[in-house]
């Protein structure tokens, strides 16, 4: 018998990996040489009060003759009513990016680290964040969570959303700092206010489980919805559970199915499992053992134990023809990268 308790999955993941907000998307675009996209996202971040974005926009001008440059060359940066010190700081950071990414220079974490240190000493939150990240990941240096937390704090205090997110994650895990859920909540909330989807998701987890704050399902669903709007599949999965159970929102199986599908077609095993359960029970969707088996089959292939068990249970209720159809659908779905799967 399929039990509803199987649906309660993955409500406790706190990930240091990020889903970027406008500023972070702009930063990645800039590093990858997509300068129009960088400017577009920096402008959106600046409009929301991001100090780093405002600084970059104030000193960068995109050269309309970029096509005459090599593919890895940075845009011309022109000071517009700004201190020379700020221009020099950003230049040091840009040189660090060149060595860090191997763009226009031989890749060297050591040289990048040296340049980032100079920029960080001059107050660059971008350099401070990257130094925190290098210490966290061991990029060219020995992993040191204490130093990582120190640099993240410097950048976080200047409004860098990724630094706020990662510092919150360190407080959550107790790496490099004492474990402190209240501090973790504080930094996640700062990053979430700047539109960082991972921070919004993490706050959803905190409120749904009462970590560092009083449990509040309404707040949990609010933050999950914000993260879902930015395409974060973890949030779609968890929000689907909230709608299934009527936690913080009115019970709505159809909406739960929609959310599980969003995450399932992105390869999320728990969402695939939960979507299969909805098909098996006919909640919010027409009952279909074939589709239930298909989604449990896909989730089981990733090692999901609940899906593996339920795939066997539902198989005993199906004809050989239905099993053949379900397996063929799973095969096609996987081959097509989940495009068109239902």
C-alpha positions in Angstrom: 0.0 0.0 0.0 1.3 3.4 -0.9 1.3 5.7 2.1 1.1 9.5 2.2 4.0 9.8 4.5 6.3 8.8 1.6 5.6 12.3 0.3 7.5 14.0 3.1 10.9 14.3 1.5 13.8 16.7 1.3 12.7 19.4 3.6 16.1 19.9 5.2 18.7 20.6 2.5 20.8 23.7 3.1 23.1 24.2 0.1 26.2 26.4 0.0 25.9 26.2 -3.8 24.0 29.2 -5.1 21.3 30.3 -7.5 22.4 33.8 -8.3 20.5 37.0 -8.1 20.8 39.9 -10.5 24.2 41.0 -9.3 25.7 37.5 -9.3 24.3 36.9 -12.8 25.9 40.1 -13.9 29.2 39.2 -12.3 29.3 35.8 -14.1 28.3 37.4 -17.4 31.1 40.0 -17.0 33.7 37.3 -16.3 32.5 35.3 -19.4 32.7 38.4 -21.6 29.0 38.9 -22.1 29.1 42.6 -21.3 25.6 43.6 -22.5 24.1 40.9 -20.2 26.4 42.1 -17.4 25.3 45.7 -17.7 21.6 44.7 -17.8 21.9 42.6 -14.6 24.1 45.2 -12.8 21.5 47.9 -13.6 18.7 45.7 -12.1 20.8 45.0 -9.0 21.8 48.7 -8.6 18.1 49.7 -8.8 17.6 47.5 -5.7 20.4 49.2 -3.8 23.3 46.9 -4.5 26.4 48.9 -3.7 28.8 46.8 -5.7 26.6 47.0 -8.8 26.4 50.8 -8.4 30.1 51.0 -8.2 30.7 48.9 -11.3 28.2 50.8 -13.4 29.7 54.0 -12.3 33.2 53.1 -13.7 32.5 50.9 -16.7 31.6 52.0 -20.2 31.0 49.4 -22.9 33.0 50.0 -26.0 30.8 49.9 -29.0 33.8 48.7 -31.1 34.3 45.6 -29.0 34.4 43.5 -32.1 37.9 44.8 -32.8 39.2 43.2 -29.6 40.2 39.6 -28.9 37.6 37.3 -27.4 39.0 37.4 -23.9 39.7 41.1 -23.6 37.9 43.1 -20.9 35.9 46.2 -21.8 37.4 49.7 -21.4 36.7 51.0 -17.9 36.3 54.8 -17.8 36.0 56.7 -14.5 32.9 58.9 -14.3 32.9 61.2 -11.2 34.5 58.6 -9.0 37.6 58.4 -6.9 40.9 57.2 -8.5 41.3 54.8 -5.6 38.0 53.0 -6.5 39.1 52.7 -10.1 42.4 51.2 -9.1 40.6 48.8 -6.8 38.3 47.6 -9.5 41.3 47.3 -11.9 43.1 45.0 -9.4 39.9 42.9 -9.2 39.7 42.7 -13.0 43.3 41.6 -13.2 42.5 39.0 -10.6 39.6 37.7 -12.8 42.0 37.4 -15.8 44.4 35.1 -13.9 41.6 33.3 -12.1 39.7 32.4 -15.3 42.7 32.3 -17.7 41.1 35.1 -19.8 43.8 37.1 -21.5 46.4 35.7 -19.1 47.9 32.3 -18.2 45.6 30.8 -15.6 47.1 31.1 -12.1 45.2 30.9 -8.9 48.4 32.1 -7.1 48.6 35.3 -9.1 44.8 35.8 -8.9 44.9 35.3 -5.1 47.7 37.9 -4.8 45.7 40.5 -6.8 42.5 39.8 -5.0 44.2 40.3 -1.7 45.4 43.8 -2.9 41.9 44.6 -4.1 40.3 43.3 -0.9 42.7 45.4 1.3 41.3 48.4 -0.6 37.8 47.4 0.3 36.6 45.5 -2.8 33.6 43.3 -1.8 34.0 41.3 -5.0 37.6 40.4 -4.2 36.7 39.7 -0.6 34.0 37.3 -1.7 36.2 35.5 -4.1 38.9 35.2 -1.5 36.4 33.6 0.8 35.3 31.3 -1.9 38.9 30.3 -2.7 39.6 29.5 1.0 36.3 27.5 1.1 37.0 25.5 -2.1 40.8 25.3 -1.9 41.4 27.1 -5.2 45.1 27.6 -5.1 45.2 27.6 -1.2 44.7 25.1 1.6 41.1 25.0 2.6 40.6 27.2 5.6 37.0 27.9 6.7 38.1 30.4 9.3 39.7 32.6 6.6 36.7 31.9 4.4 34.3 33.2 7.0 36.5 36.2 7.7 36.5 37.3 4.0 32.8 36.5 3.6 32.0 38.7 6.6 33.9 41.6 5.1 32.0 41.3 1.8 28.7 40.6 3.5 29.0 43.8 5.5 29.3 45.7 2.2 26.1 44.1 0.9 27.5 41.3 -1.3 24.5 38.8 -1.5 26.6 35.7 -2.3 28.9 36.4 0.7 25.8 36.8 2.9 24.5 33.5 1.6 27.7 31.6 2.1 28.4 33.1 5.5 24.9 32.0 6.5 25.7 28.5 5.3 28.9 28.5 7.3 26.9 29.5 10.4 24.4 26.8 9.7 27.0 24.1 9.5 29.4 25.5 12.0 32.4 25.5 9.6 34.9 28.3 10.5 32.5 29.8 13.0 30.5 28.5 15.9 27.2 26.9 14.7 24.6 29.6 15.2 21.2 29.2 13.5 20.1 32.7 14.5 23.2 34.2 12.7 22.6 31.9 9.7 19.0 33.1 9.5 20.2 36.7 9.7 22.6 36.4 6.8 20.2 34.4 4.7 17.6 37.1 5.2 20.0 39.8 4.0 20.8 37.8 0.9 17.1 36.9 0.3 16.2 40.6 0.4 18.5 41.2 -2.5 16.8 38.5 -4.5 19.1 35.5 -4.0 17.1 32.4 -4.7 19.2 30.0 -2.6 18.9 32.3 0.4 15.1 32.5 -0.1 15.0 28.7 -0.3 17.1 28.3 2.9 14.7 30.6 4.7 11.8 28.5 3.6 13.5 25.5 5.2 14.3 27.4 8.4 10.7 28.6 8.8 9.2 25.2 7.8 11.3 23.4 10.4 11.7 26.1 13.0 15.5 26.4 12.7 16.7 29.6 14.4 13.1 31.0 14.3 9.7 30.0 15.4 8.1 27.6 12.9 5.9 29.5 10.5 4.5 27.7 7.5 3.1 30.8 6.0 6.5 32.4 5.9 8.0 29.2 4.6 5.7 29.1 1.6 6.3 32.8 1.0 10.0 32.3 0.7 9.6 29.1 -1.3 7.4 31.0 -3.8 10.0 33.7 -4.2 12.7 31.0 -5.0 10.4 29.1 -7.3 9.8 32.3 -9.3 13.5 32.3 -10.0 13.5 28.7 -11.1 15.0 27.0 -8.1 13.9 23.3 -8.3 14.5 22.5 -4.6 12.0 25.2 -3.7 9.4 23.9 -6.2 9.7 20.4 -4.7 9.3 21.7 -1.1 6.5 24.1 -2.0 4.7 21.1 -3.7 4.9 19.3 -0.4 3.4 22.3 1.4 0.5 22.4 -1.0 0.0 18.6 -0.7 -0.2 18.8 3.0 -2.0 22.2 3.3 0.9 23.7 5.3 0.9 27.5 5.2 -1.4 27.4 2.2 -4.8 25.8 1.3 -4.4 22.2 0.3 -4.2 22.1 -3.5 -3.2 18.9 -5.2 -3.3 20.4 -8.7 -0.8 23.1 -7.7 1.3 20.5 -6.0 1.4 18.4 -9.2 2.4 21.5 -11.2 5.2 22.2 -8.8 6.4 18.6 -8.7 6.5 18.6 -12.5 8.6 21.7 -12.6 11.3 20.0 -10.5 10.8 16.5 -11.9 11.6 17.5 -15.4 14.8 19.1 -14.1 15.9 15.7 -12.8 15.0 16.2 -9.1 14.6 12.6 -7.7 12.3 13.6 -4.7 10.0 15.5 -7.0 9.9 12.6 -9.4 9.0 10.3 -6.6 6.3 12.7 -5.3 4.8 13.2 -8.8 4.6 9.4 -9.2 2.7 9.2 -5.9 0.2 11.8 -7.1 -0.4 9.7 -10.3 -0.7 6.5 -8.3 -3.3 8.1 -6.0 -5.0 10.3 -8.5 -4.5 13.4 -6.5 -4.6 16.6 -8.6 -4.2 14.5 -11.7 -5.9 11.6 -13.5 -4.8 8.4 -11.9 -2.3 6.5 -14.0 -0.2 3.6 -12.8 1.7 3.7 -16.0 2.9 7.3 -15.3 3.4 6.5 -11.7 5.7 3.6 -12.6 7.5 5.8 -15.2 8.4 8.5 -12.6 9.3 6.0 -9.9 11.5 4.2 -12.4 13.3 7.5 -13.2 13.7 8.4 -9.5 14.8 4.9 -8.6 17.6 5.1 -11.2 19.2 7.9 -9.1 19.2 5.7 -6.0 16.0 7.0 -4.4 15.0 4.2 -2.1 11.4 5.1 -1.6 11.0 5.2 -5.4 12.7 1.8 -5.7 10.3 0.3 -3.2 7.1 1.9 -4.7 8.1 1.0 -8.2 8.0 -2.7 -7.1 4.6 -2.2 -5.4 2.9 -0.5 -8.3 4.4 -3.0 -10.8 2.5 -5.8 -9.0 -0.7 -4.0 -9.9 0.1 -3.6 -13.6 -0.3 -5.8 -16.6 2.8 -6.8 -18.6 1.7 -4.5 -21.4 1.4 -1.6 -19.0 4.9 -2.3 -17.6 6.3 -2.4 -21.1 4.6 1.0 -21.9 5.9 2.6 -18.6 9.4 1.4 -19.2 9.4 2.7 -22.8 8.1 6.1 -21.6 10.9 6.3 -19.0 13.5 5.3 -21.6 12.3 8.0 -24.0 12.0 10.6 -21.3 15.6 10.0 -20.1 16.9 10.0 -23.7 15.2 13.3 -24.4 16.5 15.0 -21.3 13.0 15.0 -19.8 11.7 17.2 -22.6 8.0 16.5 -23.2 7.7 14.2 -20.1 4.4 14.3 -18.2 
